Amino acid sequence: MKLSSTLVALGAVAVFGAVVFIFMMLMADTSGLDWLIPSLLIVLNGFIAIGVGDGLHHIKKNQSAK
């Protein structure tokens, strides 16, 4: 598996897992929001990994086209 595909897959798993976790914590009616900032950072890191992986894929595709 190529690095770009791996980054996109890991980013998608991180985003999905963090969004499910946020939804579960909101439904659990917890008293504090201390868990929210780390969860949003995981979502942000997942989107960054997806963007980097997609960018690497496009760079590789453009180099092979030349």
A tleap script that builds the chain and sets N, CA, C and O, in Angstrom:
source leaprc.protein.ff14SB
mol = sequence {
  NMET LYS LEU SER SER THR LEU VAL ALA LEU
  GLY ALA VAL ALA VAL PHE GLY ALA VAL VAL
  PHE ILE PHE MET MET LEU MET ALA ASP THR
  SER GLY LEU ASP TRP LEU ILE PRO SER LEU
  LEU ILE VAL LEU ASN GLY PHE ILE ALA ILE
  GLY VAL GLY ASP GLY LEU HIE HIE ILE LYS
  LYS ASN GLN SER ALA CLYS
}
set mol.1.N position { 0.851 -1.182 0.000 }
set mol.1.CA position { 0.000 0.000 0.000 }
set mol.1.C position { 0.894 1.243 0.000 }
set mol.1.O position { 1.868 1.318 0.749 }
set mol.2.N position { 0.558 2.187 -0.827 }
set mol.2.CA position { 1.360 3.408 -0.928 }
set mol.2.C position { 1.145 4.311 0.286 }
set mol.2.O position { 0.142 4.216 0.995 }
set mol.3.N position { 2.117 5.181 0.494 }
set mol.3.CA position { 2.060 6.097 1.638 }
set mol.3.C position { 0.846 7.013 1.556 }
set mol.3.O position { 0.195 7.269 2.569 }
set mol.4.N position { 0.534 7.513 0.355 }
set mol.4.CA position { -0.598 8.425 0.223 }
set mol.4.C position { -1.910 7.722 0.567 }
set mol.4.O position { -2.771 8.296 1.233 }
set mol.5.N position { -2.058 6.484 0.112 }
set mol.5.CA position { -3.279 5.733 0.422 }
set mol.5.C position { -3.369 5.435 1.916 }
set mol.5.O position { -4.452 5.480 2.500 }
set mol.6.N position { -2.233 5.134 2.525 }
set mol.6.CA position { -2.212 4.852 3.959 }
set mol.6.C position { -2.596 6.090 4.764 }
set mol.6.O position { -3.361 5.989 5.723 }
set mol.7.N position { -2.072 7.257 4.385 }
set mol.7.CA position { -2.409 8.488 5.100 }
set mol.7.C position { -3.891 8.819 4.976 }
set mol.7.O position { -4.521 9.219 5.954 }
set mol.8.N position { -4.447 8.656 3.789 }
set mol.8.CA position { -5.868 8.940 3.597 }
set mol.8.C position { -6.712 7.972 4.423 }
set mol.8.O position { -7.690 8.381 5.049 }
set mol.9.N position { -6.338 6.694 4.428 }
set mol.9.CA position { -7.101 5.702 5.195 }
set mol.9.C position { -7.013 5.972 6.699 }
set mol.9.O position { -8.025 5.915 7.397 }
set mol.10.N position { -5.823 6.263 7.196 }
set mol.10.CA position { -5.671 6.539 8.629 }
set mol.10.C position { -6.394 7.824 9.034 }
set mol.10.O position { -6.987 7.899 10.111 }
set mol.11.N position { -6.340 8.827 8.165 }
set mol.11.CA position { -7.053 10.073 8.440 }
set mol.11.C position { -8.554 9.861 8.497 }
set mol.11.O position { -9.232 10.415 9.362 }
set mol.12.N position { -9.077 9.052 7.571 }
set mol.12.CA position { -10.511 8.779 7.561 }
set mol.12.C position { -10.937 8.012 8.809 }
set mol.12.O position { -11.996 8.287 9.374 }
set mol.13.N position { -10.131 7.067 9.236 }
set mol.13.CA position { -10.441 6.311 10.451 }
set mol.13.C position { -10.404 7.225 11.673 }
set mol.13.O position { -11.257 7.117 12.555 }
set mol.14.N position { -9.420 8.126 11.730 }
set mol.14.CA position { -9.317 9.055 12.871 }
set mol.14.C position { -10.509 9.991 12.925 }
set mol.14.O position { -11.074 10.220 13.995 }
set mol.15.N position { -10.896 10.532 11.781 }
set mol.15.CA position { -12.041 11.448 11.749 }
set mol.15.C position { -13.311 10.716 12.139 }
set mol.15.O position { -14.081 11.212 12.961 }
set mol.16.N position { -13.542 9.549 11.567 }
set mol.16.CA position { -14.756 8.790 11.873 }
set mol.16.C position { -14.807 8.419 13.351 }
set mol.16.O position { -15.843 8.580 13.996 }
set mol.17.N position { -13.698 7.924 13.890 }
set mol.17.CA position { -13.668 7.532 15.300 }
set mol.17.C position { -13.894 8.701 16.234 }
set mol.17.O position { -14.618 8.576 17.222 }
set mol.18.N position { -13.286 9.831 15.937 }
set mol.18.CA position { -13.449 11.002 16.802 }
set mol.18.C position { -14.860 11.561 16.731 }
set mol.18.O position { -15.407 11.991 17.746 }
set mol.19.N position { -15.461 11.561 15.536 }
set mol.19.CA position { -16.835 12.060 15.408 }
set mol.19.C position { -17.799 11.141 16.153 }
set mol.19.O position { -18.721 11.620 16.814 }
set mol.20.N position { -17.601 9.843 16.055 }
set mol.20.CA position { -18.447 8.903 16.811 }
set mol.20.C position { -18.254 9.113 18.305 }
set mol.20.O position { -19.226 9.092 19.060 }
set mol.21.N position { -17.015 9.316 18.742 }
set mol.21.CA position { -16.746 9.555 20.159 }
set mol.21.C position { -17.423 10.830 20.648 }
set mol.21.O position { -18.018 10.846 21.726 }
set mol.22.N position { -17.332 11.899 19.858 }
set mol.22.CA position { -17.989 13.157 20.238 }
set mol.22.C position { -19.495 12.955 20.344 }
set mol.22.O position { -20.121 13.426 21.293 }
set mol.23.N position { -20.081 12.256 19.371 }
set mol.23.CA position { -21.528 12.004 19.410 }
set mol.23.C position { -21.900 11.190 20.646 }
set mol.23.O position { -22.895 11.492 21.306 }
set mol.24.N position { -21.115 10.164 20.965 }
set mol.24.CA position { -21.421 9.337 22.140 }
set mol.24.C position { -21.298 10.141 23.428 }
set mol.24.O position { -22.118 9.980 24.332 }
set mol.25.N position { -20.295 10.996 23.527 }
set mol.25.CA position { -20.122 11.793 24.740 }
set mol.25.C position { -21.233 12.832 24.887 }
set mol.25.O position { -21.658 13.127 26.004 }
set mol.26.N position { -21.705 13.384 23.775 }
set mol.26.CA position { -22.818 14.331 23.858 }
set mol.26.C position { -24.104 13.631 24.279 }
set mol.26.O position { -24.909 14.197 25.018 }
set mol.27.N position { -24.295 12.405 23.812 }
set mol.27.CA position { -25.499 11.657 24.185 }
set mol.27.C position { -25.427 11.149 25.624 }
set mol.27.O position { -26.463 10.904 26.242 }
set mol.28.N position { -24.212 10.988 26.166 }
set mol.28.CA position { -24.051 10.464 27.528 }
set mol.28.C position { -24.329 11.517 28.586 }
set mol.28.O position { -24.369 11.198 29.774 }
set mol.29.N position { -24.523 12.772 28.179 }
set mol.29.CA position { -24.848 13.859 29.095 }
set mol.29.C position { -23.777 14.014 30.177 }
set mol.29.O position { -24.081 14.025 31.370 }
set mol.30.N position { -22.525 14.133 29.742 }
set mol.30.CA position { -21.434 14.322 30.694 }
set mol.30.C position { -21.470 15.747 31.235 }
set mol.30.O position { -22.002 16.657 30.600 }
set mol.31.N position { -20.893 15.918 32.423 }
set mol.31.CA position { -21.006 17.212 33.100 }
set mol.31.C position { -20.019 18.245 32.566 }
set mol.31.O position { -20.320 19.438 32.601 }
set mol.32.N position { -18.856 17.831 32.075 }
set mol.32.CA position { -17.867 18.793 31.597 }
set mol.32.C position { -17.569 18.608 30.122 }
set mol.32.O position { -17.941 17.605 29.512 }
set mol.33.N position { -16.898 19.585 29.571 }
set mol.33.CA position { -16.516 19.506 28.163 }
set mol.33.C position { -14.998 19.400 28.014 }
set mol.33.O position { -14.441 19.844 27.009 }
set mol.34.N position { -14.326 18.814 29.010 }
set mol.34.CA position { -12.872 18.674 28.955 }
set mol.34.C position { -12.429 17.752 27.821 }
set mol.34.O position { -11.298 17.861 27.347 }
set mol.35.N position { -13.277 16.873 27.395 }
set mol.35.CA position { -12.951 15.905 26.349 }
set mol.35.C position { -13.094 16.488 24.941 }
set mol.35.O position { -12.626 15.892 23.971 }
set mol.36.N position { -13.744 17.656 24.830 }
set mol.36.CA position { -14.079 18.179 23.507 }
set mol.36.C position { -12.855 18.673 22.725 }
set mol.36.O position { -12.731 18.388 21.534 }
set mol.37.N position { -11.965 19.398 23.373 }
set mol.37.CA position { -10.799 19.955 22.666 }
set mol.37.C position { -9.903 18.846 22.111 }
set mol.37.O position { -9.545 18.910 20.935 }
set mol.38.N position { -9.518 17.825 22.901 }
set mol.38.CA position { -8.705 16.752 22.313 }
set mol.38.C position { -9.416 16.020 21.168 }
set mol.38.O position { -8.778 15.617 20.196 }
set mol.39.N position { -10.721 15.853 21.285 }
set mol.39.CA position { -11.467 15.186 20.223 }
set mol.39.C position { -11.469 16.005 18.943 }
set mol.39.O position { -11.323 15.455 17.852 }
set mol.40.N position { -11.633 17.311 19.070 }
set mol.40.CA position { -11.595 18.170 17.888 }
set mol.40.C position { -10.195 18.223 17.278 }
set mol.40.O position { -10.052 18.354 16.063 }
set mol.41.N position { -9.164 18.123 18.115 }
set mol.41.CA position { -7.801 18.071 17.583 }
set mol.41.C position { -7.558 16.777 16.808 }
set mol.41.O position { -6.844 16.781 15.805 }
set mol.42.N position { -8.145 15.675 17.264 }
set mol.42.CA position { -8.033 14.414 16.521 }
set mol.42.C position { -8.726 14.543 15.168 }
set mol.42.O position { -8.210 14.067 14.157 }
set mol.43.N position { -9.898 15.188 15.145 }
set mol.43.CA position { -10.596 15.414 13.870 }
set mol.43.C position { -9.737 16.278 12.949 }
set mol.43.O position { -9.618 15.982 11.760 }
set mol.44.N position { -9.141 17.335 13.481 }
set mol.44.CA position { -8.283 18.215 12.682 }
set mol.44.C position { -7.079 17.451 12.133 }
set mol.44.O position { -6.739 17.591 10.958 }
set mol.45.N position { -6.434 16.646 12.975 }
set mol.45.CA position { -5.288 15.857 12.523 }
set mol.45.C position { -5.694 14.853 11.459 }
set mol.45.O position { -4.929 14.591 10.531 }
set mol.46.N position { -6.889 14.290 11.582 }
set mol.46.CA position { -7.371 13.363 10.566 }
set mol.46.C position { -7.552 14.049 9.225 }
set mol.46.O position { -7.169 13.509 8.188 }
set mol.47.N position { -8.141 15.249 9.245 }
set mol.47.CA position { -8.316 15.983 7.992 }
set mol.47.C position { -6.966 16.402 7.400 }
set mol.47.O position { -6.801 16.419 6.180 }
set mol.48.N position { -6.006 16.739 8.261 }
set mol.48.CA position { -4.668 17.069 7.765 }
set mol.48.C position { -4.034 15.847 7.102 }
set mol.48.O position { -3.424 15.965 6.039 }
set mol.49.N position { -4.173 14.675 7.723 }
set mol.49.CA position { -3.614 13.453 7.139 }
set mol.49.C position { -4.273 13.136 5.800 }
set mol.49.O position { -3.598 12.713 4.862 }
set mol.50.N position { -5.580 13.338 5.705 }
set mol.50.CA position { -6.274 13.106 4.435 }
set mol.50.C position { -5.751 14.078 3.377 }
set mol.50.O position { -5.496 13.683 2.239 }
set mol.51.N position { -5.593 15.337 3.747 }
set mol.51.CA position { -5.098 16.336 2.800 }
set mol.51.C position { -3.682 16.059 2.345 }
set mol.51.O position { -3.374 16.200 1.161 }
set mol.52.N position { -2.812 15.667 3.268 }
set mol.52.CA position { -1.423 15.365 2.902 }
set mol.52.C position { -1.372 14.127 2.004 }
set mol.52.O position { -0.648 14.111 1.008 }
set mol.53.N position { -2.130 13.106 2.351 }
set mol.53.CA position { -2.153 11.895 1.531 }
set mol.53.C position { -2.683 12.162 0.135 }
set mol.53.O position { -2.139 11.658 -0.848 }
set mol.54.N position { -3.734 12.946 0.047 }
set mol.54.CA position { -4.301 13.291 -1.256 }
set mol.54.C position { -3.320 14.152 -2.054 }
set mol.54.O position { -3.178 13.974 -3.264 }
set mol.55.N position { -2.653 15.074 -1.386 }
set mol.55.CA position { -1.658 15.906 -2.058 }
set mol.55.C position { -0.492 15.086 -2.591 }
set mol.55.O position { -0.022 15.319 -3.705 }
set mol.56.N position { -0.020 14.115 -1.789 }
set mol.56.CA position { 1.059 13.242 -2.255 }
set mol.56.C position { 0.629 12.430 -3.469 }
set mol.56.O position { 1.412 12.209 -4.393 }
set mol.57.N position { -0.619 11.990 -3.456 }
set mol.57.CA position { -1.137 11.223 -4.593 }
set mol.57.C position { -1.147 12.073 -5.860 }
set mol.57.O position { -0.752 11.605 -6.928 }
set mol.58.N position { -1.597 13.317 -5.743 }
set mol.58.CA position { -1.658 14.192 -6.916 }
set mol.58.C position { -0.262 14.583 -7.402 }
set mol.58.O position { -0.034 14.695 -8.607 }
set mol.59.N position { 0.665 14.790 -6.475 }
set mol.59.CA position { 2.039 15.110 -6.875 }
set mol.59.C position { 2.641 13.932 -7.641 }
set mol.59.O position { 3.268 14.120 -8.684 }
set mol.60.N position { 2.450 12.726 -7.123 }
set mol.60.CA position { 2.990 11.540 -7.785 }
set mol.60.C position { 2.352 11.346 -9.162 }
set mol.60.O position { 3.029 10.981 -10.123 }
set mol.61.N position { 1.042 11.595 -9.246 }
set mol.61.CA position { 0.347 11.430 -10.519 }
set mol.61.C position { 0.835 12.456 -11.534 }
set mol.61.O position { 1.000 12.121 -12.707 }
set mol.62.N position { 1.070 13.697 -11.114 }
set mol.62.CA position { 1.544 14.740 -12.021 }
set mol.62.C position { 2.974 14.474 -12.479 }
set mol.62.O position { 3.323 14.769 -13.622 }
set mol.63.N position { 3.810 13.916 -11.591 }
set mol.63.CA position { 5.182 13.616 -11.975 }
set mol.63.C position { 5.236 12.476 -12.990 }
set mol.63.O position { 6.064 12.495 -13.901 }
set mol.64.N position { 4.363 11.493 -12.837 }
set mol.64.CA position { 4.378 10.360 -13.766 }
set mol.64.C position { 3.782 10.750 -15.122 }
set mol.64.O position { 4.057 10.095 -16.127 }
set mol.65.N position { 2.972 11.809 -15.158 }
set mol.65.CA position { 2.371 12.239 -16.425 }
set mol.65.C position { 3.367 12.982 -17.301 }
set mol.65.O position { 3.185 13.055 -18.516 }
set mol.66.N position { 4.418 13.533 -16.704 }
set mol.66.CA position { 5.397 14.318 -17.478 }
set mol.66.C position { 6.368 13.431 -18.217 }
set mol.66.O position { 7.253 13.929 -18.912 }
savepdb mol mol.pdb
quit
